[in-house]
Amino acid sequence: MNRYNNLDIFPLDIDSYWNKQNNIDFQNSFETAFKICLNKKELYNNQDSYYEDDLYKLNKNDKTKESTKEKFEENIQNIFKTKEEEKLIGKKIKLGRKKNIEKIVNINENLRKIHNNKDEDNIINKIQIHSINSGIECFNSILDYINYNKKERFLKIDASFKKKINKKEREELKNKKLCDILKLNISKKYRNHSFDYNKILYEKIEKMKNNPIYDALIKLSNETYLYFFQNIYYKNERFINLHKYGIDVIIPLSNKVELCEDKIKDEDEEYIKIYKKCINENYFNGKLMFISEK
């Protein structure tokens, strides 16, 4: 007796066939569809000959049994498509998807506009990093001047400290002594030196107070970072006068020392204006008078 009620060809719509045999409507129920799928799969596993032999014979248009099996599995996968997934491939949803894509693109464009090289937070970060590096090289210039051991110079400190730019940490930095900055852990890129290399070097120099220039160097190192920023880094004078520290000596700064103007000499007018505005507001409490509208 024909298992398919005298059908000449096995119905490729497995869902309809199963539906008739079980009197179940699963179109609007994902949970029901899931359970039915499991039952179908079990039926398929238990009756290989049913699907691989008889159905192959009835599906005369299929060239191989594998094609019949593939169509059966495809129908099973389709059961798991929810209504939302069906909408995604329909014409109506295309407009919505396009809208969402355009919205995302606009958001990304706005983010790029906010976070660029002229964003004030980014500029403050650059000012802080550049000025700290400048201070370290200024001390190295003094060591050059007094012909201190050429193999021993202060190295750049770890970037994690220099990049702290929230308001509280920035205020703390202003009052931090230069010697405390000098003695911080060095950058991780110096793999041939211990992390406390700068601290060891500073303590070594600190013990040489019998020399007036060494003594002046230690006194200078006890100035605050803000003092250095306002009186050396920002002034852009390529020398350090040690008269304040008990010795009439002017130390020339080496080419390795980059001051404020060196940082912005190749920038456009807009960038320079924002750069100086950040310096005025964050390091001089808005007291500088150089900013004016053209």
C-alpha positions in Angstrom: 0.0 0.0 0.0 1.3 3.5 -0.9 2.4 5.3 2.2 1.7 8.7 0.7 -2.0 8.3 0.0 -1.6 7.6 -3.7 0.7 10.6 -4.2 2.9 10.1 -7.3 5.7 12.3 -5.9 6.7 12.7 -2.3 5.7 16.2 -1.2 8.7 18.3 -0.7 6.8 20.3 1.9 7.6 18.1 4.8 5.8 20.6 7.1 2.4 20.1 5.4 2.7 16.3 5.4 3.6 16.3 9.1 0.9 18.8 9.8 -1.8 16.5 8.3 -0.6 13.5 10.1 -0.6 15.2 13.5 -3.3 17.9 13.2 -1.0 20.5 14.5 -0.8 24.2 13.6 2.7 25.4 14.4 3.0 28.5 12.2 2.6 31.0 15.0 4.4 29.1 17.7 8.2 29.0 17.8 8.1 26.6 20.8 5.7 24.3 19.0 7.8 24.4 15.9 10.9 23.6 17.9 9.3 20.5 19.4 8.0 19.3 16.1 11.4 19.7 14.6 12.9 17.5 17.2 10.2 14.9 16.6 10.8 15.1 12.9 14.5 14.6 13.3 13.9 11.6 15.5 11.6 10.2 12.9 14.2 10.8 10.3 16.9 9.1 12.3 14.7 6.0 13.1 13.4 5.4 9.6 16.3 5.8 7.3 14.9 3.5 4.7 11.6 5.4 4.8 13.4 8.6 3.7 16.3 7.3 1.9 14.7 4.5 -0.2 11.0 5.0 -0.6 11.1 8.7 -0.8 13.9 8.6 -3.3 11.9 6.3 -5.6 8.9 8.6 -5.4 10.9 11.8 -6.1 11.8 10.8 -9.6 13.1 14.3 -10.4 15.8 14.1 -7.8 19.1 12.8 -9.1 20.4 11.4 -5.8 19.2 10.4 -2.4 21.5 13.1 -1.0 19.4 15.8 -2.7 16.2 14.5 -1.1 17.9 14.5 2.3 19.2 18.0 1.8 15.8 19.3 1.0 14.4 17.7 4.1 17.0 19.3 6.3 16.4 22.7 4.6 12.8 22.5 5.5 13.7 21.7 9.1 16.0 24.7 9.3 13.2 26.9 7.9 11.0 26.0 10.9 13.3 28.0 13.2 13.0 31.2 11.3 11.0 33.6 13.5 8.7 36.2 12.1 11.3 38.8 12.8 13.8 36.9 10.7 11.3 36.5 7.9 10.9 40.3 7.9 14.6 40.8 7.5 14.5 39.2 4.1 11.3 41.0 3.0 11.0 44.2 1.0 9.5 46.3 3.8 12.4 45.6 6.3 15.0 46.7 3.7 14.0 50.3 4.2 14.3 50.0 7.9 17.7 48.4 7.7 18.9 51.1 5.4 17.6 53.6 7.9 19.5 52.0 10.7 22.7 51.8 8.7 22.4 55.5 7.9 21.9 56.2 11.6 25.0 54.2 12.6 27.1 56.0 9.9 25.9 59.4 11.2 26.8 58.4 14.7 30.3 57.3 13.6 30.8 60.5 11.7 29.8 62.6 14.8 32.2 60.6 16.9 35.0 61.3 14.5 34.2 65.0 14.6 34.4 65.0 18.4 37.4 62.8 18.9 40.0 64.4 16.5 43.4 66.0 17.0 41.7 69.3 17.8 39.6 67.9 20.6 40.6 69.8 23.8 41.1 66.6 25.9 43.5 65.2 23.3 45.4 68.5 23.2 45.7 68.7 27.0 47.0 65.1 27.0 49.7 66.1 24.4 50.7 69.2 26.3 51.1 67.2 29.5 53.2 64.4 27.8 55.4 66.9 25.9 56.1 69.1 28.8 57.1 66.3 31.1 59.4 64.9 28.5 60.8 68.4 28.1 61.5 68.7 31.8 63.5 65.4 31.9 65.6 66.5 29.0 66.3 69.9 30.7 67.9 68.0 33.6 69.9 66.0 31.1 71.2 69.3 29.5 72.5 70.3 32.9 74.3 67.0 33.2 75.7 67.5 29.7 77.0 71.0 30.7 78.9 69.7 33.7 80.3 66.7 31.7 78.6 64.2 33.9 79.1 60.5 32.9 77.7 60.4 29.4 76.3 56.9 29.9 74.0 58.1 32.7 71.1 60.3 31.7 67.5 60.4 32.9 65.1 58.3 30.7 61.5 59.0 29.8 59.1 57.9 32.4 56.2 55.4 32.0 53.4 56.7 29.8 50.7 55.6 32.2 51.6 58.6 34.4 51.9 61.1 31.7 48.5 60.3 30.2 46.5 61.0 33.3 44.4 64.0 32.3 41.3 64.1 34.5 40.9 67.3 36.4 41.8 66.0 39.8 45.0 64.3 38.7 46.0 67.3 36.6 45.8 69.5 39.7 47.8 67.0 41.7 50.5 67.0 38.9 50.8 70.8 39.0 51.9 70.7 42.7 54.1 67.6 42.3 57.9 68.3 42.6 60.0 67.7 39.6 62.3 65.3 41.5 59.3 63.1 42.3 58.5 63.0 38.6 62.1 62.2 37.7 62.2 59.3 40.2 59.1 57.6 38.7 59.4 54.2 36.9 60.9 54.5 33.4 59.1 53.6 30.2 58.8 49.9 29.5 60.6 50.3 26.2 63.9 50.5 28.0 64.3 46.8 28.4 68.0 47.0 29.4 67.4 49.1 32.4 65.7 48.5 35.7 62.3 50.2 36.2 63.8 52.4 39.0 66.8 53.5 36.9 65.9 57.2 37.2 65.5 57.0 40.9 68.9 55.4 41.4 70.5 58.1 39.2 68.8 60.9 41.0 69.9 59.6 44.4 73.4 59.3 43.1 73.5 62.9 42.0 71.8 64.1 45.2 74.8 62.9 47.2 77.2 65.2 45.2 76.2 68.4 46.9 79.8 69.6 47.4 79.6 70.8 43.8 77.6 74.1 43.5 76.1 73.1 40.1 74.9 69.8 41.5 73.5 71.6 44.4 71.6 74.0 42.1 70.3 71.1 40.1 68.8 69.5 43.2 67.2 72.8 44.2 65.7 73.2 40.7 64.4 69.6 41.0 62.5 70.7 44.1 60.4 73.2 42.1 56.9 72.1 41.2 55.9 70.9 37.7 53.7 74.0 37.4 56.7 76.3 38.0 58.7 74.5 35.4 55.8 74.7 32.9 55.3 78.5 33.4 58.9 79.6 33.7 60.8 77.3 31.4 58.7 75.2 29.1 56.2 78.0 28.1 58.7 80.8 28.0 60.6 79.0 25.2 64.0 80.4 26.2 66.7 77.9 25.3 68.6 78.2 28.5 68.2 77.8 32.2 69.5 80.5 34.5 70.6 79.0 37.9 71.1 82.4 39.6 68.0 81.8 41.7 69.7 78.6 43.1 72.9 80.3 44.3 75.1 80.2 41.3 75.5 82.6 38.3 75.5 80.1 35.6 73.4 79.9 32.5 72.9 76.4 31.2 72.2 76.1 27.4 69.5 73.6 26.4 70.5 70.8 24.0 68.7 70.2 20.8 66.9 67.2 22.5 64.9 69.7 24.6 61.6 70.6 22.9 59.7 73.5 24.4 56.2 74.7 23.9 56.7 76.5 20.5 58.6 73.4 19.2 55.4 71.4 19.6 53.2 73.6 17.5 55.5 75.2 15.0 54.2 73.0 12.1 50.5 73.1 13.0 47.8 75.2 11.4 46.4 78.4 12.9 43.3 76.8 14.3 45.2 74.0 16.1 47.7 76.6 17.6 44.8 78.7 18.8 43.1 75.8 20.6 46.5 74.6 21.9 47.3 78.0 23.5 43.7 78.3 24.8 44.1 75.0 26.6 47.4 76.2 28.1 45.9 79.5 29.2 42.9 77.8 30.9 44.7 74.9 32.5 48.1 76.3 33.5 47.6 80.1 33.9 44.0 80.2 35.1 43.0 82.3 32.0 45.4 85.1 32.8 47.3 85.1 29.6 46.3 87.9 27.1 47.6 86.4 23.8 44.2 85.0 22.6 42.3 87.3 20.4 39.8 86.9 17.6 41.0 87.9 14.1 
